[in-house]
Amino acid sequence: QVQLVESGGGLVQPGGSLRLSCTGSGSILSIKHTGWYRQAPGLQRELVAIIFSGGSTRYAESVKGRFTLSRDNAKNTVYLQMNSLKPEDTAIYYCWGVDYYSNDFWGQGTQVTVSS
Protein backbone atom coordinates (compact mmCIF):
# COMPACT_ATOMS: atom_id res chain seq x y z
CA GLN A 1 0.00 0.00 0.00
CA VAL A 2 1.09 3.55 -0.72
CA GLN A 3 0.29 6.68 1.24
CA LEU A 4 0.59 10.13 -0.30
CA VAL A 5 0.62 13.30 1.81
CA GLU A 6 0.43 16.77 0.28
CA SER A 7 1.51 20.08 1.73
CA GLY A 8 2.11 23.63 0.59
CA GLY A 9 -1.34 24.90 -0.35
CA GLY A 10 -2.71 28.24 0.76
CA LEU A 11 -3.92 31.67 -0.25
CA VAL A 12 -1.90 33.68 -2.75
CA GLN A 13 -2.49 36.80 -4.79
CA PRO A 14 -2.75 36.67 -8.58
CA GLY A 15 0.72 36.55 -10.09
CA GLY A 16 2.15 34.91 -7.00
CA SER A 17 3.79 31.53 -6.51
CA LEU A 18 3.31 28.42 -4.42
CA ARG A 19 5.13 25.12 -4.22
CA LEU A 20 3.20 21.96 -3.45
CA SER A 21 4.92 18.89 -2.08
CA CYS A 22 3.78 15.28 -2.06
CA THR A 23 5.64 12.74 0.02
CA GLY A 24 5.03 9.06 -0.40
CA SER A 25 5.42 6.24 2.09
CA GLY A 26 4.73 2.54 2.15
CA SER A 27 5.37 0.56 -1.02
CA ILE A 28 6.66 3.67 -2.76
CA LEU A 29 8.98 1.72 -5.05
CA SER A 30 5.88 0.24 -6.70
CA ILE A 31 4.86 3.66 -8.00
CA LYS A 32 5.31 3.91 -11.77
CA HIS A 33 4.02 7.40 -12.60
CA THR A 34 3.03 10.26 -10.35
CA GLY A 35 1.68 13.76 -10.62
CA TRP A 36 -1.03 16.22 -9.67
CA TYR A 37 -4.71 16.64 -10.40
CA ARG A 38 -6.98 19.46 -9.34
CA GLN A 39 -10.68 19.95 -8.85
CA ALA A 40 -12.43 23.30 -8.77
CA PRO A 41 -15.95 23.68 -7.34
CA GLY A 42 -18.55 22.31 -9.71
CA LEU A 43 -15.98 20.94 -12.13
CA GLN A 44 -14.48 17.53 -12.80
CA ARG A 45 -11.07 16.58 -11.52
CA GLU A 46 -8.47 17.36 -14.17
CA LEU A 47 -4.87 16.41 -14.76
CA VAL A 48 -2.41 19.19 -14.04
CA ALA A 49 0.94 17.50 -14.56
CA ILE A 50 2.42 14.03 -14.65
CA ILE A 51 5.94 12.70 -14.44
CA PHE A 52 6.53 9.32 -15.98
CA SER A 53 8.82 6.61 -14.70
CA GLY A 54 11.42 7.55 -17.30
CA GLY A 55 11.48 11.14 -16.08
CA SER A 56 9.55 12.84 -18.87
CA THR A 57 6.72 15.18 -17.97
CA ARG A 58 3.42 16.29 -19.41
CA TYR A 59 1.38 19.36 -18.50
CA ALA A 60 -2.15 20.57 -19.03
CA GLU A 61 -2.24 23.33 -21.65
CA SER A 62 -3.60 25.75 -19.09
CA VAL A 63 -0.49 25.50 -16.89
CA LYS A 64 2.29 25.08 -19.46
CA GLY A 65 5.07 27.57 -18.92
CA ARG A 66 3.83 28.42 -15.43
CA PHE A 67 3.97 25.15 -13.50
CA THR A 68 6.96 22.84 -13.12
CA LEU A 69 6.82 19.28 -11.83
CA SER A 70 9.91 17.67 -10.34
CA ARG A 71 10.77 14.81 -8.05
CA ASP A 72 13.39 13.92 -5.49
CA ASN A 73 13.66 10.14 -5.40
CA ALA A 74 15.86 10.19 -2.31
CA LYS A 75 13.08 11.94 -0.40
CA ASN A 76 10.18 10.08 -2.08
CA THR A 77 8.77 13.50 -2.86
CA VAL A 78 7.37 15.24 -5.93
CA TYR A 79 7.04 18.99 -6.16
CA LEU A 80 4.73 21.22 -8.16
CA GLN A 81 6.16 24.71 -8.50
CA MET A 82 3.35 27.05 -9.49
CA ASN A 83 4.24 30.52 -10.77
CA SER A 84 2.17 33.34 -12.25
CA LEU A 85 -0.90 31.98 -10.51
CA LYS A 86 -4.32 33.01 -11.77
CA PRO A 87 -7.72 33.00 -10.05
CA GLU A 88 -8.73 30.12 -12.31
CA ASP A 89 -6.01 28.00 -10.72
CA THR A 90 -8.07 27.98 -7.53
CA ALA A 91 -8.88 24.36 -6.70
CA ILE A 92 -8.14 21.46 -4.43
CA TYR A 93 -4.91 19.89 -5.66
CA TYR A 94 -4.49 16.13 -5.30
CA CYS A 95 -1.29 14.17 -5.49
CA TRP A 96 -1.68 11.00 -7.53
CA GLY A 97 0.32 7.89 -8.25
CA VAL A 98 -0.20 4.67 -10.16
CA ASP A 99 1.71 1.47 -9.56
CA TYR A 100 2.83 -1.25 -11.92
CA TYR A 101 -0.44 -3.11 -11.32
CA SER A 102 -2.50 -0.09 -12.43
CA ASN A 103 -3.68 0.72 -8.91
CA ASP A 104 -4.33 4.42 -8.34
CA PHE A 105 -3.35 6.19 -5.13
CA TRP A 106 -4.49 9.62 -4.01
CA GLY A 107 -3.51 12.11 -1.36
CA GLN A 108 -6.07 13.88 0.78
CA GLY A 109 -5.85 17.11 -1.21
CA THR A 110 -4.59 20.60 -0.45
CA GLN A 111 -6.50 23.82 -1.12
CA VAL A 112 -4.99 26.46 -3.37
CA THR A 113 -6.81 29.79 -3.51
CA VAL A 114 -5.69 32.58 -5.82
CA SER A 115 -7.41 35.81 -4.91
CA SER A 116 -6.69 39.45 -4.23
C-alpha positions as CSV (number, residue, x, y, z in Angstrom):
1,Q,0.0,0.0,0.0
2,V,1.1,3.6,-0.7
3,Q,0.3,6.7,1.2
4,L,0.6,10.1,-0.3
5,V,0.6,13.3,1.8
6,E,0.4,16.8,0.3
7,S,1.5,20.1,1.7
8,G,2.1,23.6,0.6
9,G,-1.3,24.9,-0.4
10,G,-2.7,28.2,0.8
11,L,-3.9,31.7,-0.3
12,V,-1.9,33.7,-2.8
13,Q,-2.5,36.8,-4.8
14,P,-2.8,36.7,-8.6
15,G,0.7,36.6,-10.1
16,G,2.2,34.9,-7.0
17,S,3.8,31.5,-6.5
18,L,3.3,28.4,-4.4
19,R,5.1,25.1,-4.2
20,L,3.2,22.0,-3.4
21,S,4.9,18.9,-2.1
22,C,3.8,15.3,-2.1
23,T,5.6,12.7,0.0
24,G,5.0,9.1,-0.4
25,S,5.4,6.2,2.1
26,G,4.7,2.5,2.1
27,S,5.4,0.6,-1.0
28,I,6.7,3.7,-2.8
29,L,9.0,1.7,-5.1
30,S,5.9,0.2,-6.7
31,I,4.9,3.7,-8.0
32,K,5.3,3.9,-11.8
33,H,4.0,7.4,-12.6
34,T,3.0,10.3,-10.4
35,G,1.7,13.8,-10.6
36,W,-1.0,16.2,-9.7
37,Y,-4.7,16.6,-10.4
38,R,-7.0,19.5,-9.3
39,Q,-10.7,19.9,-8.9
40,A,-12.4,23.3,-8.8
41,P,-16.0,23.7,-7.3
42,G,-18.6,22.3,-9.7
43,L,-16.0,20.9,-12.1
44,Q,-14.5,17.5,-12.8
45,R,-11.1,16.6,-11.5
46,E,-8.5,17.4,-14.2
47,L,-4.9,16.4,-14.8
48,V,-2.4,19.2,-14.0
49,A,0.9,17.5,-14.6
50,I,2.4,14.0,-14.7
51,I,5.9,12.7,-14.4
52,F,6.5,9.3,-16.0
53,S,8.8,6.6,-14.7
54,G,11.4,7.6,-17.3
55,G,11.5,11.1,-16.1
56,S,9.6,12.8,-18.9
57,T,6.7,15.2,-18.0
58,R,3.4,16.3,-19.4
59,Y,1.4,19.4,-18.5
60,A,-2.1,20.6,-19.0
61,E,-2.2,23.3,-21.7
62,S,-3.6,25.8,-19.1
63,V,-0.5,25.5,-16.9
64,K,2.3,25.1,-19.5
65,G,5.1,27.6,-18.9
66,R,3.8,28.4,-15.4
67,F,4.0,25.1,-13.5
68,T,7.0,22.8,-13.1
69,L,6.8,19.3,-11.8
70,S,9.9,17.7,-10.3
71,R,10.8,14.8,-8.0
72,D,13.4,13.9,-5.5
73,N,13.7,10.1,-5.4
74,A,15.9,10.2,-2.3
75,K,13.1,11.9,-0.4
76,N,10.2,10.1,-2.1
77,T,8.8,13.5,-2.9
78,V,7.4,15.2,-5.9
79,Y,7.0,19.0,-6.2
80,L,4.7,21.2,-8.2
81,Q,6.2,24.7,-8.5
82,M,3.3,27.1,-9.5
83,N,4.2,30.5,-10.8
84,S,2.2,33.3,-12.2
85,L,-0.9,32.0,-10.5
86,K,-4.3,33.0,-11.8
87,P,-7.7,33.0,-10.1
88,E,-8.7,30.1,-12.3
89,D,-6.0,28.0,-10.7
90,T,-8.1,28.0,-7.5
91,A,-8.9,24.4,-6.7
92,I,-8.1,21.5,-4.4
93,Y,-4.9,19.9,-5.7
94,Y,-4.5,16.1,-5.3
95,C,-1.3,14.2,-5.5
96,W,-1.7,11.0,-7.5
97,G,0.3,7.9,-8.3
98,V,-0.2,4.7,-10.2
99,D,1.7,1.5,-9.6
100,Y,2.8,-1.3,-11.9
101,Y,-0.4,-3.1,-11.3
102,S,-2.5,-0.1,-12.4
103,N,-3.7,0.7,-8.9
104,D,-4.3,4.4,-8.3
105,F,-3.4,6.2,-5.1
106,W,-4.5,9.6,-4.0
107,G,-3.5,12.1,-1.4
108,Q,-6.1,13.9,0.8
109,G,-5.8,17.1,-1.2
110,T,-4.6,20.6,-0.4
111,Q,-6.5,23.8,-1.1
112,V,-5.0,26.5,-3.4
113,T,-6.8,29.8,-3.5
114,V,-5.7,32.6,-5.8
115,S,-7.4,35.8,-4.9
116,S,-6.7,39.5,-4.2
